[in-house]
Amino acid sequence: MLDKVTLVVDYINNVKTRCTLNAAAEAIGITTQALKKELGEPRAEVSWFVSPTSGEPMRYTDSDKHPELYRTTRIITSAKVLKRNLDL
């Protein structure tokens, strides 16, 4: 399980694209709450995981957000994208 979380976190950081928590959790096969727990404390590396309604990381200060968080308006909202790109 942790390997899949790490795989998704690494991928999202590599492509520097926001991704909804729901899409990531579905792709990994866990609940959104379980994913939040696995991601741990707010930090830049996991600030890419955002709310589907606001497109923002939840409960993050500006200093916790990745400096390139808004480099694109694109947000991955489908688990299918992650499953395809990561062969999950």
Secondary structure, DSSP 4 states (H G I P E B T S, - for coil): -HHHHHHHHHHHHHHT-EEEHHHHHHHHTS-HHHHHHHH-S--GGGTTEE-TTTSS-TT--GGGS-TTTTS-S-EE--HHHHHHHHT-
